[in-house]
Amino acid sequence: MADPLPLCPECSSEHAYEMGALLVCPMCGHEWSPAPADSQSSSTDADEARVVKDAVGNILADGDTVVVTTSIKVKGSHGIKAGTKVRGIRLIDPVNGHDIDCKVDGFGAMLLKSSLVKKV
């Protein structure tokens, strides 16, 4: 026999049923993922385990201010010179090796590689 479905986390009703990948409570209408708490905590651990370091090995965090260490060519523009300060970076999941989302003065929003910046 299959494992019994868990009680609703909102109203503790035992009448939950499966609807696709979710569990649904007909009593209160709450929908939730049937994944156990262990797997949810391991996914947050994987996010926390990802550490982004700059060109010299300093650990970067959201909101940091960084300086571009080498000149970067930008298509259709004169590029970003070494020494340009970028404030309020945001770390993202890597996209083609670019793991920093930011706004560079004079250029606007762009993605940067952490290996080309140094934390201030």
BELPE-V530732 format. One record per run of one state. SS is the DSSP state (~ for helix, > for strand, _ for the rest). FROM is the first residue (numbers start at 1). TO is the last residue. Records with the same first field share a line. If there is no record, write none. Layout:
# BELPE-V530732
SS=FROM-TO ; FROM-TO
This chain:
# BELPE-V530732
_=1-15 ; 20-21 ; 26-30 ; 34-36 ; 50-52 ; 54-58 ; 60-65 ; 69-71 ; 73-79 ; 81-84 ; 87-89 ; 96-97 ; 105-107 ; 113-113 ; 120-120
>=16-19 ; 22-25 ; 31-33 ; 53-53 ; 59-59 ; 66-68 ; 72-72 ; 80-80 ; 85-86 ; 90-95 ; 98-104 ; 108-112 ; 117-119
~=37-49 ; 114-116
